[in-house]
Amino acid sequence: MALYLRILYIITGLTGVHSITTVSEVSVKTGKSISIPCLYESKYKNHVKYLCEGYTWGSCRYAVKTNKPDPSGKYSISDDKNQQIFTVTIKQLAYENADYWCVVEINNGPDHGKYFKLSVTSWTPSLYVDHQRITGYIGENITIRCRHSYSGKMKWCRLGYHCVTGSSGSIDGAAVTTHMSKPNVFTVTMSGLKSENSGWYWCAKGDIQIPVYLNVTEKPITTTAHTFTGDGTITTLKNEQQRASFDLKILIIPLSVLIFIVIVVLFIWLILRHKQRKADSSVTAMARVEVAYAEVRPKKKHLGKVDQEVIYANVGNIRRKQAEMSLPESDGEIMYSSVVTIKKQEG
C-alpha cells in the first residue's frame, strides 16, 4: 500500500508530499466520531486548509474547508496556527472503509495533500483509547491507556516529532514510561508535564494509530475543609477557588424574607403618607373658615306682653370677607336661622 501511494504521488505529479504529516490508518467503531490532526509547514500558516474525501488524489472531493464550513454538520475543521496543526472531525461514521486527504490549498499551483484511511467496524476497534482528548497539569503526571485487540510491538509518538519505542524515554522535556499493564492494554505515563507538552500524540501499533490530544494547564487551586459528623467520621470537602460557583440556593430564604420586609415597610409608609396628606388638607380647609358662636337673647321692641321667648344659637360659618363688609343701618333686627321657640308655661 505504501509503495502504491508513492507511485501514485509520482504519477499524479503531486508535489510537497512531506509538507503535511498525519496518521496513516485509524480504526473506528461505526456511528462514532474521530478527530484527525494534520501538521503543516510554517510557510502554509495563512493558507486555506481542507479535508478531501476519496481514494485517489485526482478524484477526491472536498468535504470541509477552513473558510467554508460544512452545512450538514458531519465534518468540522479548525486551524491552530500557533502549533501549525489543523484538525478535522468526522461524525456519524458509516460501516465502510473511508479514504481521506489532509490538504493545504496552494495559490497558483497544485495543492499539497496527505492521505489517511479510516477503518470503520461494527466491532471493537483494533486500537482505541477511552478519551481522545485529555487534560494534564503542569508539574504532574498523566497516564494514557491504549487498548488493542492483538499483540505486537507498540510505541508512543508526538505528531511531527520522535517516538518512544522502548519502556522509557522523553518527549519535549517530559519523561515517558511505557508498559503493558494488562495483556491488551498499553499504558503510557508522562511525568513532569510542562505547558509546551500540549499537543497531538498517538499510540501506534504497526500501521494503525489512534490520535490523542493532551492539554497541559495550571492545576486549579483547592482548599480543604474537614467536617465532623455525629458518628465520629470526618467528611472532607474541597472547594475549587478558581472555578468556585456561588450556590444561589443558600440565599433563597434570606432574600425572600428581606424582600417581604421591604414590601411591608413600603406599604406602611405609603399608608402613613396618605393619611398625613389627608390631615394636612383638612387643616388647610378649616383654616379658611371662621366659625363664630354667639348667644342671641330676645329684645323687646314694644312694651306689650310677650308670650314667647326666642332663643338663637349656633350662628356660624360667617366668612371673614362677609364680616368685613359694611351693612346698611337699619332700625330693624337681623335674625338668623336655627331658631327654637319655647312656649311659656302658664302659672
C-alpha positions as CSV (number, residue, x, y, z in Angstrom):
1,M,0.0,0.0,0.0
2,A,2.8,2.4,0.9
3,L,4.6,1.6,-2.4
4,Y,1.3,2.2,-4.3
5,L,0.9,5.6,-2.8
6,R,4.5,6.6,-3.6
7,I,3.9,5.6,-7.2
8,L,0.6,7.5,-7.2
9,Y,2.3,10.6,-6.0
10,I,4.8,10.4,-8.8
11,I,2.1,9.6,-11.5
12,T,-0.2,12.4,-10.4
13,G,2.7,14.9,-10.1
14,L,1.7,15.8,-6.5
15,T,4.5,17.9,-5.1
16,G,5.4,18.6,-1.5
17,V,4.4,15.2,-0.2
18,H,6.3,15.9,3.0
19,S,4.6,19.2,3.6
20,I,1.8,17.6,5.7
21,T,2.1,15.0,8.4
22,T,-0.8,12.9,9.7
23,V,-1.8,9.4,10.7
24,S,-1.9,6.6,8.1
25,E,-4.8,4.5,9.4
26,V,-7.2,4.7,12.3
27,S,-9.7,2.1,13.5
28,V,-13.1,3.5,14.5
29,K,-16.4,2.0,15.6
30,T,-19.4,2.7,13.4
31,G,-21.6,5.6,14.5
32,K,-18.8,7.2,16.5
33,S,-16.7,10.4,15.8
34,I,-13.0,10.8,15.2
35,S,-10.6,13.8,15.1
36,I,-7.6,13.7,12.9
37,P,-4.7,16.2,13.3
38,C,-2.8,17.4,10.2
39,L,0.6,19.1,10.8
40,Y,1.8,21.5,8.1
41,E,4.9,23.6,7.5
42,S,5.1,27.2,8.8
43,K,5.0,28.6,5.3
44,Y,1.4,27.4,4.9
45,K,0.3,29.2,8.1
46,N,-2.1,31.6,6.3
47,H,-3.2,29.2,3.6
48,V,-6.7,27.6,3.4
49,K,-6.8,24.0,4.6
50,Y,-9.4,21.4,3.8
51,L,-10.4,17.8,4.0
52,C,-10.8,15.9,0.8
53,E,-12.8,12.6,0.6
54,G,-11.8,9.9,-1.9
55,Y,-9.4,7.1,-2.6
56,T,-7.3,8.8,-5.3
57,W,-6.0,12.3,-5.3
58,G,-7.4,13.2,-8.7
59,S,-10.9,12.1,-7.9
60,C,-11.3,13.2,-4.3
61,R,-13.9,15.9,-3.4
62,Y,-13.5,18.4,-0.6
63,A,-15.7,17.8,2.4
64,V,-15.0,20.9,4.5
65,K,-12.7,24.0,4.3
66,T,-11.4,26.4,6.9
67,N,-13.1,29.2,5.0
68,K,-16.2,27.2,4.2
69,P,-17.9,25.1,6.9
70,D,-19.9,22.0,6.2
71,P,-23.7,22.8,6.4
72,S,-24.5,19.2,7.1
73,G,-22.6,19.2,10.3
74,K,-20.9,15.8,9.6
75,Y,-17.5,17.5,9.1
76,S,-15.8,20.2,11.0
77,I,-12.3,21.8,10.8
78,S,-10.2,24.1,13.0
79,D,-6.7,25.6,12.4
80,D,-4.2,26.1,15.3
81,K,-1.8,28.5,13.6
82,N,0.5,28.6,16.7
83,Q,1.2,24.8,16.6
84,Q,0.7,24.7,12.8
85,I,-1.9,21.9,13.0
86,F,-5.3,21.8,11.5
87,T,-7.8,19.3,12.9
88,V,-10.7,17.7,11.1
89,T,-13.5,15.9,12.9
90,I,-15.7,13.4,11.1
91,K,-19.0,12.4,12.8
92,Q,-21.5,9.6,12.2
93,L,-19.1,7.2,10.6
94,A,-20.7,4.6,8.4
95,Y,-19.7,0.9,8.2
96,E,-17.2,1.1,5.5
97,N,-13.5,2.0,4.8
98,A,-13.3,5.7,4.3
99,D,-10.4,7.4,2.4
100,Y,-9.5,11.0,3.1
101,W,-6.8,13.6,2.4
102,C,-5.5,16.4,4.6
103,V,-4.9,19.2,2.1
104,V,-3.3,22.6,2.1
105,E,-4.5,24.9,-0.7
106,I,-1.8,26.4,-2.9
107,N,-2.5,29.6,-4.9
108,N,-1.3,29.4,-8.5
109,G,-0.2,25.8,-8.1
110,P,-1.2,22.2,-7.2
111,D,-2.5,21.7,-3.6
112,H,-0.5,19.6,-1.1
113,G,-2.2,16.7,0.5
114,K,-1.5,13.7,2.7
115,Y,-3.6,10.5,2.6
116,F,-5.1,8.7,5.6
117,K,-7.6,5.9,6.0
118,L,-10.4,5.2,8.4
119,S,-11.2,1.5,9.1
120,V,-14.8,1.6,10.4
121,T,-16.0,-1.5,12.1
122,S,-19.2,-2.6,14.0
123,W,-17.0,-4.5,16.4
124,T,-14.4,-3.2,18.9
125,P,-11.7,-1.2,17.1
126,S,-8.3,-2.9,16.8
127,L,-6.7,0.1,18.6
128,Y,-8.5,2.8,20.7
129,V,-8.4,5.0,23.8
130,D,-11.2,5.8,26.3
131,H,-10.9,9.5,25.6
132,Q,-9.3,11.1,22.6
133,R,-8.9,14.5,24.5
134,I,-7.3,14.5,27.9
135,T,-6.1,17.2,30.4
136,G,-2.9,17.2,32.4
137,Y,-1.5,19.6,35.0
138,I,1.9,21.4,34.9
139,G,4.5,19.5,37.1
140,E,2.3,16.4,37.4
141,N,1.9,13.1,35.7
142,I,-0.7,11.9,33.1
143,T,-1.5,8.3,32.2
144,I,-2.9,7.2,28.8
145,R,-4.2,3.7,28.2
146,C,-4.2,2.4,24.6
147,R,-6.3,-0.7,24.2
148,H,-5.7,-3.1,21.4
149,S,-7.1,-6.4,20.2
150,Y,-4.0,-8.2,19.2
151,S,-0.4,-8.4,20.5
152,G,2.5,-6.7,19.0
153,K,5.1,-4.0,19.5
154,M,3.7,-0.6,20.3
155,K,5.0,3.0,20.5
156,W,4.1,6.4,21.8
157,C,4.7,9.4,19.4
158,R,4.2,13.1,19.2
159,L,2.9,14.4,15.9
160,G,5.8,15.6,13.9
161,Y,8.4,14.6,16.5
162,H,10.1,11.4,17.5
163,C,8.6,8.3,19.2
164,V,9.3,6.4,22.4
165,T,9.6,2.8,21.3
166,G,11.1,1.2,24.5
167,S,10.0,1.2,28.1
168,S,11.2,4.7,28.7
169,G,12.3,7.9,27.0
170,S,11.4,11.6,26.9
171,I,9.4,14.0,24.7
172,D,9.9,17.8,24.9
173,G,11.3,17.5,28.5
174,A,8.6,15.2,29.8
175,A,9.7,11.7,31.0
176,V,7.8,8.9,29.3
177,T,7.5,5.4,30.6
178,T,5.5,2.6,28.9
179,H,4.5,-0.9,29.9
180,M,1.8,-3.5,29.3
181,S,-0.4,-3.2,32.4
182,K,-2.7,-5.9,31.0
183,P,-2.4,-8.3,28.1
184,N,-4.2,-5.9,25.8
185,V,-3.6,-2.5,27.4
186,F,-0.5,-0.4,26.5
187,T,0.0,2.2,29.3
188,V,1.9,5.4,28.8
189,T,2.8,7.7,31.6
190,M,4.2,11.2,31.0
191,S,5.9,12.8,34.1
192,G,6.9,16.4,34.9
193,L,4.5,18.0,32.4
194,K,5.1,21.4,31.0
195,S,2.8,23.7,29.1
196,E,4.8,23.0,25.9
197,N,3.8,19.4,26.2
198,S,0.3,20.3,25.0
199,G,-0.4,18.9,21.5
200,W,-1.3,15.9,19.5
201,Y,0.2,12.5,20.2
202,W,-0.7,9.0,19.1
203,C,-0.4,5.4,20.1
204,A,0.9,3.3,17.2
205,K,0.8,-0.4,16.6
206,G,2.1,-1.3,13.2
207,D,0.3,0.8,10.6
208,I,-2.6,1.6,13.0
209,Q,-2.6,4.7,15.1
210,I,-5.0,6.4,17.4
211,P,-4.6,10.2,17.9
212,V,-4.7,11.7,21.4
213,Y,-4.8,15.4,22.2
214,L,-3.1,16.4,25.5
215,N,-3.9,19.7,27.0
216,V,-1.5,20.8,29.8
217,T,-2.7,23.6,32.0
218,E,-2.3,25.0,35.5
219,K,-4.0,22.9,38.2
220,P,-6.9,24.7,39.9
221,I,-6.1,25.8,43.5
222,T,-8.2,23.9,46.0
223,T,-8.9,24.4,49.7
224,T,-9.8,21.6,52.0
225,A,-12.2,21.7,54.9
226,H,-12.9,19.0,57.5
227,T,-16.4,18.4,58.8
228,F,-17.1,16.2,61.9
229,T,-20.3,14.2,61.7
230,G,-22.3,12.9,64.6
231,D,-21.0,9.3,64.2
232,G,-17.4,10.4,64.6
233,T,-16.4,10.2,61.0
234,I,-14.7,13.0,59.1
235,T,-16.0,14.4,55.9
236,T,-13.5,16.2,53.7
237,L,-14.9,18.9,51.4
238,K,-12.8,20.5,48.6
239,N,-13.6,23.9,47.1
240,E,-12.0,24.9,43.7
241,Q,-11.3,28.6,44.2
242,Q,-10.6,29.3,40.5
243,R,-13.8,27.5,39.4
244,A,-15.9,28.2,42.5
245,S,-19.6,28.5,41.7
246,F,-21.8,30.5,44.0
247,D,-24.8,28.5,45.1
248,L,-27.8,30.8,45.0
249,K,-30.0,28.2,46.7
250,I,-28.4,29.2,50.0
251,L,-29.7,32.8,49.7
252,I,-33.3,32.0,48.6
253,I,-34.9,32.1,52.1
254,P,-33.0,35.2,53.4
255,L,-33.6,37.1,50.1
256,S,-37.3,36.2,50.3
257,V,-37.6,37.4,53.8
258,L,-35.8,40.6,53.0
259,I,-38.0,41.3,50.0
260,F,-41.1,40.7,52.1
261,I,-39.9,43.1,54.8
262,V,-39.1,45.8,52.3
263,I,-42.6,45.4,50.7
264,V,-44.4,45.6,54.1
265,V,-42.4,48.7,55.2
266,L,-43.1,50.4,51.8
267,F,-46.8,49.6,52.2
268,I,-46.9,51.1,55.7
269,W,-45.0,54.2,54.6
270,L,-47.5,54.8,51.7
271,I,-50.5,54.5,54.1
272,L,-49.0,56.9,56.6
273,R,-48.1,59.3,53.8
274,H,-51.6,59.2,52.5
275,K,-53.1,59.9,56.0
276,Q,-50.6,62.7,56.5
277,R,-51.6,64.3,53.2
278,K,-55.3,63.9,54.1
279,A,-54.8,65.5,57.5
280,D,-52.9,68.4,56.0
281,S,-55.7,69.0,53.5
282,S,-58.3,69.1,56.4
283,V,-56.3,71.6,58.4
284,T,-55.9,73.8,55.3
285,A,-59.6,73.8,54.6
286,M,-60.6,74.6,58.2
287,A,-58.1,77.5,58.3
288,R,-60.1,79.2,55.5
289,V,-63.3,79.2,57.6
290,E,-64.0,81.3,60.7
291,V,-66.6,79.9,63.0
292,A,-68.4,82.2,65.3
293,Y,-70.6,81.3,68.2
294,A,-73.0,83.8,69.8
295,E,-75.8,83.8,72.2
296,V,-78.8,85.8,71.0
297,R,-81.3,87.0,73.5
298,P,-84.7,88.4,72.7
299,K,-85.1,92.1,72.5
300,K,-88.5,93.6,73.1
301,K,-89.4,96.2,70.6
302,H,-92.8,97.1,72.2
303,L,-93.9,97.3,75.7
304,G,-96.7,94.8,75.1
305,K,-96.8,91.4,76.7
306,V,-94.6,88.9,75.1
307,D,-96.0,85.4,75.0
308,Q,-92.9,83.7,73.7
309,E,-89.3,83.6,74.4
310,V,-87.0,83.4,71.4
311,I,-83.5,81.9,71.6
312,Y,-80.9,82.0,68.8
313,A,-77.9,79.9,68.9
314,N,-75.1,78.4,66.9
315,V,-74.5,81.1,64.5
316,G,-71.6,80.1,62.4
317,N,-69.8,79.9,59.1
318,I,-69.5,83.7,58.8
319,R,-66.8,84.2,56.2
320,R,-64.1,86.7,57.0
321,K,-64.9,88.7,53.9
322,Q,-68.6,88.9,54.8
323,A,-67.8,90.0,58.4
324,E,-65.7,92.9,57.0
325,M,-68.5,94.1,54.7
326,S,-70.3,97.2,55.9
327,L,-74.0,96.7,56.4
328,P,-76.5,99.5,55.9
329,E,-78.0,100.9,59.1
330,S,-81.4,99.6,59.8
331,D,-83.8,100.1,62.6
332,G,-84.9,96.5,62.4
333,E,-83.4,93.4,63.9
334,I,-81.4,90.9,61.9
335,M,-82.4,87.4,62.7
336,Y,-80.7,84.2,61.7
337,S,-81.8,80.7,61.2
338,S,-81.8,77.8,63.6
339,V,-84.5,79.4,65.8
340,V,-86.0,77.4,68.5
341,T,-89.2,78.6,70.2
342,I,-90.2,77.6,73.7
343,K,-93.7,78.3,75.0
344,K,-94.1,79.7,78.4
345,Q,-95.8,77.6,80.9
346,E,-99.0,79.0,82.4
347,G,-98.7,79.7,86.0
